Amino acid sequence: MILWLILSSALAGEHSRKPVELKDAAQMAIEQLSNGVVPATSQKCRPAPVSNCSDEDFKQYPKGGHGQLFFGNGPFYISHLPLWFQPHNFQAIYEVDFPNTVEGQKMKELFKKRKNQGFATFNPSQVFKIPQFNCMTGLGEKELPGELFQGHFERDGESLGDVKLIVKRRIYYKELSEKPASASASDVDDYIVFGEGNQFFSAKVIERKPAVDHIMPLENSIEAFRKSVGGASHSCFTAVKKEAQMIYKPKLCADPTAPKTIITENPETNFKEFYYETGDLR
């Protein structure tokens, strides 16, 4: 193997200067190996992407205008505002940031200094297919232009201005199916937890109709959640509300890309409605 690497390197290097016969390159490689010299190679093993996210890959999905919940204080997040029918039947959460421009940084400071620190919303200025958008986030950072609002942009929200968000990575993605509620439904629900540092959020996993789109900041047991998420996209829990508390129990994620939760305790945190939408998912 080492001899082959040396031979490849010798061939590549000599080719830029003059033609080299294979026997000359082989002799050069043997001499280098004998002298203990192993030339560095610039070749890297990079797996090919599964898809280039072309329109052809997603022709069965219609385009739409997809409003987003916007929250966080750095990192920042968007969460698609879902409905049961196409093209909005997706629960999708992404980490985003403001662009590193003068205008982008001004908008970031404006957002962080809001008097009302409740949720914001983001109204993209372009239509797109959510599955295709989700595919493209796996190929690197993506720009998403639109308008940022304090409150809900469809419900008298106050415009904060235009901004071109930088979509950094996927947190969670799921296509929704309009299934009726189970007859044995209990008060225990599935939640994902995501975040880093001292900022963590939980989002209810949308399963059956009727459903609730519930996202809230976690204010207690931060160390336990930090150990669980560990810099990954998200960790999975079942959660039950008891009076003013939410009690989380670790569970194995259905998403194979999410890590197994490593904590053994059941962290508790204060219940917050923050964003608690029932009307869109009846």
N, C-alpha and C positions, 0 to 999 in steps of 0.2 A: 504493500500500500504506500509506504513512504517512497519507495523507488518510483512508483507511478506518479506521485505528486511532484517529485523532483523532475521527472521527465516532462510532465505537462508544463511545469514552470519554465524549464529550459527551452522547450519548443516555443512557448508564448513570447519569451524574452528575445530569442534570436530572430523570430519572425519579423519583428519590427525593424531589424537592421539589415538582414540579408537572408536568403533562402538557406535552410539547414536541412541536410538529409537526416533521416531517422537514425541511422547508425551513428552520426556525429552527436546528435542530441542524447542518444543512449549512453555513449561514451562519456559525455560531459556529466550526465546524471550520476554515473558510476563513480567518476572521480570526485564529485561533490560529496556523495555519500561516504566515500572512503576517507575524506577529510573532515567528516563530521559536520558538513554544512547542509542544512535543510532549508531551502528557500521558502519564504512565506508565499502563500497563495491568496489571491483576492477573491477566490470563489467562495460563495456562501450558499448554504442549502436553504432555499426559501420555498415553502409549499405554495403551489399555485392556488389562487382563489377559486372557490367553488363556483362562483358566478361573477360576471362583470356587471350585474344588476341592470341589464338592458331592458328596454320596454318589452321585448319578446318574452322575457322570463316572467313578466307579470301582466300579460295582456288580459287575463281574466278579471283583473281588479280595476274598478273605475277610479278616476281621480276625484279629489274633493278638496274643499277648503277646511283645514283641520285646526280648530282652535286648541290652545294649549294652556293648562294651568302653569303658572310660573312661580317658583318659590325657592327658598334657600338664601343664604347670605355669603356664599362662597365656600364650596362649590355651589352652583346654581343648577336647577333642574326644571325640565318641562315634562308635563304629563298630559297626554292626549285626552281631550274631553270626549268620552265615548258615548255611543248610542248602540242599540242592538242591531241596526240595519246598516247595509253597505252605503257609502264607503267608510263608515265611522265605527264599525264593529271591531275595534282593537283597543286593548289596554297597552299603552306603550310609554315608557319613561326613559328619559335620556339626561345625561349630564351635559350642561351647556356652559358657555362663558360669554362675556362681552368681548368684542374685538379689541385688540391692543392698538387702538387708534385714539386720537384726541377726543373724537366724538363718542367712541365706545366707552372710554374711561369716564367721561362726564356723565354718561347715562348710568354707568355702574354706581357712581357716587350718588347720583340722584335717587336711584332705586334704594340703596342702602340707608339713606338718610330720610326716608319717608316717615311721616308722622304716624301713619297707620301701617303697622308692620304685618298686616294680614296678607292673604294671598294676592297675587297679581295674575293677570292672564296675558297671553301673547297671541296675536292674530296674524298668522303668516300672510304675506302679500302674494303668494303663489299657490297654485293648486298642485297636488301631488298624490301619488299612491303610497299609502303608509307601508305596505310590505316592501316596496321598492326603496323607499326612504330608509327603512330599517336595514335593508341589505347594504345600502351605501354607507351607513355608519360603520359597518364592519370593515370597510376598505380605507378608513382614515377620516380625519376631521372634515366636516361639511358645513357650509354656510346656509343659514336659514333667515332670510330677511322678513321683516314684519313690523308690527306696531305693538308696543308694550303698554298695558293698562293697569292702573290700580283698581282692584276689584274685577268684576266680570265684564268683558268688553261687549257682551250681548245684553247686559242688564245695568245700564247707566254707569259703567266703569269710566274712570277718568284717564284720558290718554296721557302717558308720560313721554311719548315720542317714538320715532322710528329707530330701529336698531337692527343690525345684521348679526344675529346670534351665531356663535361657533358651536356646533354640535360635536362634542368630544367623544362620547362613548354611550353605548347602550346599557341601561340599568335593568330593564325588564321589558319583555315583549310577549304578547299573547293575542291570538285571534279569538274573538268571542263568538259563541254560538247561543242562540236564543232558546235555552232550555228552561222548562218550568221549575219552580222551586220544589225541592224534595219534601215529601210528606213528613219525613223525620228530621226536618231542619232543626238545628239547635242554636243556642246562643254562642257557639264556638265558631269562629271564622278563621280563614287563612289570611295571613298578612306577610308581606315581605318587608325587610328592614334594610335601609341603605344609608350611606353617608360616610363621613370620616371626621377625624379630629374630635371636636365637641359638638358637632352638628349631625344629628341622625333623624331620619324620618321613617314612618311606617306607612304602607299603602295596602289597603284591603284588596285581596285578590278577587276580581269580579268573576263570579261563577254562574249563578242562576238568576232567572227573572222571577220577581223583581229583585234589584240589587242596589247597593250603595257604592258610590265612588267616594271613598274616605281616605284622605291623606292628612297626616298630622305630624308635627314635630315631637320628638321624644325628649322629655325634660328630666327624667330620672334614670338611674341604672345605666348611665352612659358608658361606664367602664365595661360592663357586661356586654353591651351591644358592640362596643369597639372590638372586643375579643372575638365576638361572633362574626362580624362582617369582615374584619381583617383586611380591608382594602379591596375586597372583591366587589362585584356588581351588586349583589344582594344576598341576604340570608333569609331563611324561611321559618315561620312560626305559626302556631295556632294561637289565637288570642281570645280572651273572654273579658267582657266589661263587667266589673263589680263595683257598683256605686260610682265613685269618681275615678276609679283606677282601671287601667288595662293591664292584664296579666298575660305575659307571653310565654309560651312553651316551645322550645326548639323542635323542629321537625326536618325531615329530609326533603330537599327541594325536588320538585318534578323536573325542573330545568337542569339538565346534566352539566351545564357550564357553571352552575352555582356551587360553591364549596359546601361540604357538610358542616353544619353548625357545631362548634367545638365546646360551647359552654354547657354546663350541667344544671345551672340554676335557672329559675323562671323569673326573669326580671319584670319589675312592675314600673309603670309610669303613669303620669296624670293623663286622664282622658281629655282630649281637645277635639272639638269639631273641626276647627281650622277650615278645611274644605270637606263638606259633608253634603253630597249631592244625591238626592233620591229621585227627583222628577224626571231626569233624562233616562233613567234605567228601569222605569216601571214596566 
